[in-house]
Amino acid sequence: MQKNTEKIARIFAEKANCELINIKDVSEVKIEKYNLIGFGSGVYRESLSPKLFRLVGKLNLEGKNVFVFSTSGVGIKFYNNSLIRVLESKGAIVKGSFACKGSFIAGEFTDKKIFNIIGKLSQDHPDDRDFKESERFIMRILNSI
């Protein structure tokens, strides 16, 4: 397991001096005490985690500052848009969106050759440049609240 998104989440948690929660380990999250909440996921089959969407659906996010982040083979923010729309529909204040490449092994989920190429291009990501960009991103978010 690559844990690409977790690597980025750990940078955010360290820079923001905050708690990191893996939704795989919890059934309920009490968000009342938080003034900023980041929602992150790897991209699987061109979508963020369905479990993340289910969790967001249960939360009262009215007026909460939030941001979305993801890692994928191509590292584009486009994949974050569907979650951003859900967050906005729940009254959350979306402060930003971050995405970077994440390493993956194409053969683990497909036999399509194009994904072998994308996999080679994303190899060794997230890398130092991705980590620096994630640090700049979270510092901008923290300075905006």
Secondary structure, 3 states (H helix, E strand, C coil): CCCHHHHHHHHHHHHHCCCCCCHHHCCCCCCCCCCEEEEEEECECCECCHHHHHHHHHCCCCCCEEEEEEEECCCCHHHHHHHHHHHHHCCCEEEEEEEEECCCCHHHCCCCHHHHHHHHHCCCCCCHHHHHHHHHHHHHHHHHC
